[in-house]
Amino acid sequence: MTLFGLEQTQATSDDYYTPVWIFDRLGLHFDLDVCSPPAPPPWIPATRFFTMADDGLAQEWAGRVWMNPPYSRPGPWVERFMEHRNGVALVPFAKSAWFDAL
């Protein structure tokens, strides 16, 4: 499922960057950030990054995943994350079917 038709060139209301202190406290390195902004912030400890232009939902996920999905439609991302089962997901609290499953 493709959620994005165009490459992102500026910040949107879906862009809520994870603060560095969260990564500091997690103390983890990730193999992949599946929902990265166009220019990944230097404090995200990941080896690879999928941006909007890459369409992370259409790509193969491998290893430990970091996921801070678009807040406008996190459901498909959460479902994919649950299938992958390896990583950390930062999602908004929601009264959704996916939230109960997660």
ABEGO torsion letter per residue (X at the ends): XBABABBBABBBAABBBBBAAAAAAAGBBBABBABBBABBBAABBBABBBBAAAGAAABBBBEBBBBBBBAABAAAAAAAAAAAGBEBBBBBBBBBAAAAAX
